[in-house]
C-alpha cells in the first residue's frame, strides 16, 4: 500500500513538472500558435489560458509606402502572426487613398503554398483596405479607423519612426486587454452632437452618454478625431472641463471608419471618434506642443526634451506615443528635409513606438507633470479667473502635438 502511494505521489509530481514544462513552452509562443495549442485538449486549453491572461503587450504595424499594394499581406498578416497578446481593439491610421480606394490583396482561394512560392503570381482580389484588415483580425477585435492626408508610424523592429506624406500608407496599434487600464471607443453623428453639445454649460450626463466614461473612472488620455463639421462645438474643452486633468489630443481628419458595416466607408455619417484610456497611478501621460514658428530640428528636439524631463517612461512596462501634425508641416516646413520631427522623437525615445497623422487641425496641450519621484502625478488643466473656469487653448493650426502614454 505504501509503495502504491509512493508511485502515485511521484506520478503527480511528474505531471506537475510536465505542466510547468508546457507553460514554459507556451510562454515563448506567439498568440496564433498559442491559440492552436489551446484546442489540443482540456489540459492544454487550461494552461494556455493561464499564459494568455498574463500577457498585456501592445503590438503594432506600419505599411510602408515603398511597398506595392499586393504586398499588404506579408507586411500586415505576418505581423499579426507574431503578436503575443490577442488584440481587443485596433487603432488604424491610414491615408485617404487607402480609405477611399480598393486595393489588391491575396484572394482567399490562393493557397498558402502558392503565395509562398509565387507571391506575385498569386490570385488577387480588390477590396477596401479596412475590410481586408478586419478579415485578418480576430472576430471580437474592434477596428477603430481614421483617414488623413499623411501618416506616421513605426516599424516592427523599432528601427525608425516614419512620416509618410502624400503616399499610400497605414499604421495600426493592437491593444490587448491591459491590466489596470480600461480602453473605450466612442463615436457620434452630427445630429447627436448638435442635440447634446450646444454650449459649454452642457449637462455632464449628456457628455457621458457620448463618451461612455463612468463617473467613477478618471480618464488620463482621450484621443479625439473630428470632422471639420463639428470643429465649432468646443468638444475638447468640454471634456477637459469635465475631467479636469485629462489630456485630450488628436485632430481634424478627412474620414472616420463607420461603426456599422457599410459597402463604402465614405458613406459614414459619424463626425466624431474617440478612444479613452482610464487608469490609476499605473497610467502616465505627458504631452507637448511644437508651435508653428519652430522649423528646425534643434527647436523640435529642445521641446521634446521637456517630455523626456517628465520621466513619463521611467519604470514603464510599455510606452506608446502619438504625433498629430498639421499637413502644412512635414518636409515643406523644414526646407525640404523629410522625417524631421519623427526622427527627433526616435532619437530621444528609441524604445517608444510613434503613430499618428498629418491632418487639417490639431488638438492638444502642454501637459508636463513631474513623474521623477516614481509615483502618480497629475496637473489640473482648468484655471479659475474672475469666477469663471478657463481651459488653455486646445485647438491649433500649423503645430505638431506629441503625446506619450506609459503603463507601469
N, C-alpha and C positions, 0 to 999 in steps of 0.2 A: 504493500500500500504506500509506504514511504517512498519507494522507488518510483511509483507512478506519479506521485505528487511532484517529485523532483523533475521528472521528464516534462510534466505539464508546465512547471514553473520555467524551465529552460525554453520550452516552446513559446510561451507568452513573451519571454524576454527577446527571443529571436524575432517574433512578429513585431514587437515594439521597435527593435533595431531596424527591421525592414521598412517600417513606416517612416522612421527618421531618414533612412536612405532615399525613399521615394520623395519625401518632402525636399530633401537636398537637391534631388534631380529636378523636381518641378520648379524650384526657385530660379533655375537658370533658363527655363523655357520661356519663349515669348508667348503672348496671350493666345494666339491662334493654336499653337501646339498644345498649350495647357488645356484649352477647351476640348481638343480632341481626346486628350488623356482622361478627361472627366467623364467621358462616355464609355470607358472600358468596362468598369464595374462599379458597384456601390462604394467600395473602399477607396478606389481612385477618385471617384467623384467627391467623396468627403475630404480627402487630403488635398485635392486640387482647389477645393473651395476655401480651405484654410489659407493656402498660398495666395489665392486671388484676392481675398479680403485684406491681406496685409500689404497689397500694392496700391500706391496712390501717385504714380508717376505721370506727369503731363507729357504728352507726345506732340509732335508737330510734323509738318512737311512744307516744302516750298517747291512749286512747279516753276522751273527756270524758264525764262523767255527764250533761251537759246535752243530749247528742245522743240521738236516737231510735235504736232498735236497727237499723232498716233503713238507717241512715246509717253503719253499720260499714264498708261497702265503700269509700266515698270517704275515710273517716278513716284506714283502715289500708292498703288496697290502693294508694292514691295515694302513701303514704309509701314503700312497697316499691319503687314505680317510680322513686323519687328516690335510692335507695341507690347509693352509689358503689362499694361492695365487696360481693361475693357472701357472704351470711351462712352460716357453718358451724354456728352454734348460735343459738337464740333463747331468751332467758330471759324467761318470761312471768309477770307478777304480775297476778292477777285477783281480783275479789271473788267471794264464794261464789255469788251468783246467776248469774254467768256460768259458773261451774264446774258448777253443778248443773242449770241450766235450758237449754232450747233458745232460740235467738234467731233472728229473721228476718233473712236475708241474701239478696242477689241470687241468683236462680236462674241456673244456667249457661245455660239456654235463653233468657234475656233477652240480646238483642244489646247491644253497647256503645253503639250509637246510640240504642237505646230507653232505656237507663239515662241517657244524657246529656240527651235531650230531655224525658223524662218520668220523673225519678228516683223520684217517689212512686207512679207507676203501674206501674213495672217489676215483673215477676213476682218473688215472694219465696218462699223455702223455709225451713223450720225445721231447724236443726241445732245441735249442741253448738259453742260458740264456739271451742274448741281445734281441732276438726275443720275449721272454716272457716279458721282461721289456717294450718293445715297445707296446705290447698288453695292458699293464696297463696304459701307458701314454696317455694324450690327443693327438689327431691326429696331431695337429700343434706344438707339442713339439719336439725339435731337440735332438736326442740322440748322445752324444759325448763320445766315449769309448776307453779305453786303457787297455792292459793286461801286467802284470809283475809278477815276482816271488812271491812277497809278497804284502800285502795290509795294509793300515792304515785307520781307521775310528773312528767315534764317535757314541755312542748310542743316541737314540732319546731324552732321558731324560737328556743328558749331565752329566751322572754319571761317565763315564770314556772314555778315548781315548785308542784305542786298536791297537796293532801291530800284524797282522796275518802273520806269516812266515810259509811257506811250508804247507799251509792249504787252503781249499776251502773257499774263502771269496770274498765279494764285498762291496763296499760302493758307495754312489751316492749323488750328490748335485743337488737340484732342484732350478734353477734360474728363478724367475718370471720376469716380466718387472720391471726393477729397476729405480726408479726416479733419474734422473740426471746421470745415468751410462749406457753406451752402451756396450753390450757384443756381440762379434763377433767370430764366428768359422771360421777357415781356414784350408786347408789341401793341400797337393801337392804330386804328384807321383815323383819317382826318375828321370824320363825323364824331367819333368817340372823343377825340381830343377837344374839338370845338365845344362839345357839350359840357365837358368836365373842367377844362383848364382855361377859363375865360379871363381870370385875373389872378393877381398874387395873393388874394385873400381866400383862395380855394380851401375847401374843407379837406383836412388831411386824409379822411377816409376816401375821398374821391381819387386822390393821388395813389393811395394804396391799392385801390381797385384796379389801377393800371399796372403798377409795378409788382403787385403781389408780394410785397415785402411785409411780413408780420410786424406788428407794433413792438413785439418782444425782441426783435432782432435788429442789430445795428449793421448796416452795410458799410464796408470800408471803401469799396470801389464800385462805381456804376459806369459801365461803358454804354454810351448813348450815341445812336446813329439816327439821323433825322433827314427827312426830305426838306428842301427849301420851302415847301408849302407851310411847314409848321415852325419855321425859324422865329416867327414873331411871338410865339406863345410862352417864351421865357421858361421853358421846361427845366433846363439845368439849374436855374436859380431857385425854382420851386423845390427841386429835390434837395438842394443844399439847405434851404430854409427849414425843411422838414427834418433832415438827418444831421444837420449841424457840422459834423466833421467828416463827411463823406467826400471822396474825390470823384468828381464827375468828369469824364473825359471821352472824347470821340470827335464827331464832326458831321458835316453835311455831306451826304452821299448821293449817288445817282440812282442806285437801285437797292431794294431790300427784298431778300428772298421771302416769298409768301409762306405763312404758317401752314395754310391748307394747300393740298395738291392742285396744280393748275397746269394746263398744257404749255403755257408761256409765262415764265416768271415776270415778264414785263406787265402782265395783267394784274399784278398785286395792287391792292388798294391800301396797303399798310404804309404809313408815313413815319412811323417811329419804331425803332427796335432797340431793346436794351438788354444788358446782362449784368445782374447784380451779384456781388461777392460779399457774403456776410460771414463774420467770424469774430473771435475774441482777440486776445493778445498774440495768438499764433498766426495772425494775418497782419502783415505790414504793407503799407502803401506810401509811396513818395512820388512827387511829380514836379516838373519844371517846364517853364515856357521859354522857348527860344524866340525872341521878338523879331519883328520884320527887319530891323536895322542890322542884325547880326548876319554878316555874309562872308565870314571867313572861318576856316577850320579851327583856328585858335579861339575865336569867340565862342563857337559851339562847345568846344572842349571845356572852356572855363565854366560855362553854365552846367554842363554835365557833371563836373566835379562837385557841384553843390549837391547833386543827387548822391554821389559817392560819399560825401561827407555826412549824410544822414545815417550811414551804416545800415541801410534798409536790407541789405543782403547778408549781413553778418549772422552766421549760425543758421541760415535758412536751409530747409530740406530741399526746396526748389524755388527758383525765382523766374519770373516771366516779365517781359517788358513790351510796351506798346509805343508806337510812334505815329502820330497823326499830323500830317504836314499839309500845307497849302499847295495846290497844284502850281502856284506861281513860284515855288521854291525849287528844290532839286538842282539839276546841273545849270540851268539858266540863271538861277540866283547866285550860284557860286562860280560865275565866269567860265562856264563850260565844263567844270570839273564834276564828274559823276560821284555818287555814293558818299558824299562828304559827311552828312550827319549820321547815317547808319554806321559808317566805318569809325567815326569818332566814338560813337557809343560802344562799339565792339571792342575797341582798344581799352576802354576803361572797365567794361563788363564782359570779358571774354567768355564767361560761362553762362551768360543770360541770353536766351533767345529773344529776338525782337520781331514784332509783327505790327502791321498797320496799313495805312494807305495815304495817298495824295488826294485830297478832297477839295470841296468848294467853300470850306469854312471850318474852323477848328473849335473844339470845346475843351477847356481845361483850365488849370490854375497852378500857381506855385504853392506846393504843399510839401514842406521840408521839416518834418518832425526830427527830433534827435533820438535815435534808437541805440546810441552808443552804450547806454547802461545795460542793455540786454533785455529790458522789459518792454511792455507795450507803451506806446506813446501816441498822442493824437493832438491835433491843432483844430480849434474851433474856427470855422471859416466865416461865421456870422458875427458881425460887429454891430454895436448899437450906437446910433448917432442921432442926437436930438429926439430921443424917444422912438426912433424908427430903426428897424433891423436892416442892415445892409450886407450884401454879399459882394465880394470882389468880382470884377468882370470875368465872365466865363466863356464868352463867345468872341472869337478873334478872326483876324484875316492876315494872311502873309506870315503866319507864325508856324512853329512846329511844337507840338506837345509831346513830351516824353513822360511815361508813367512806368514805374516798377512796382510789381506786386510780389511779395515773398511769403512763403508758407513755412512756418517753423515746425 
